[in-house]
């Protein structure tokens, strides 16, 4: 005897959910989005589900297991969309999921090989820093690379890694960098932007930057950076995330600079660009 030929009976939402292998909350959501028509209620005011409702719930579960979205299910039930269209959309979704799984597996391999948190950065950055001994990079260095990667992408972060490689292997340059950072922090709102020490600090930043560039060249890292461009252009970076502009990123980051510090940064940039008037 077929179930539909049996004596008709209606059940409560809990029983319907248990039979269909879902939850009452999911069934209520199906009602809300129009995927499952809301049944009538009994004398006690509770919904009652019949045979047709159970069949619809079973089909919903089967389609869900196949990866079909709720929107596509609704369209399929309403015959508003051709089944080939639904399957085509599903195929694209599965392909995107497969690509995501590949990226996750690659990240897992990097974490096991390199360790955390360095292994969470892009392969281009991870490979760049892989020869450094464990603990050579400060947490703040990794944080800076994370921010740079977000703004300028893996290539920008990999190039910035050259600076951190030098700082990790040249204690004198690291000490000078720490001194300059402390001096920058002292440029608070109480400092006049036109105080002579602002210009002096900009000149010191410029000299330190030039020393870093010289050390990068002596270490052969400038040649390695040329290789980075080749690797990136060949599409080996493995990253395709949309990135915000530097200007947009600055407006969204939870920090700001005092007028004195802002002027110091501007003067440093002008000195590095060869503007002699910046030092006057």
Helices and strands as residue ranges (DSSP letters): G 3-5, H 13-20, H 24-32, H 51-65, H 70-78, H 83-114, G 118-120, H 123-129, H 139-169, H 171-185, H 196-218, H 221-233, H 246-252, H 259-272, G 276-279
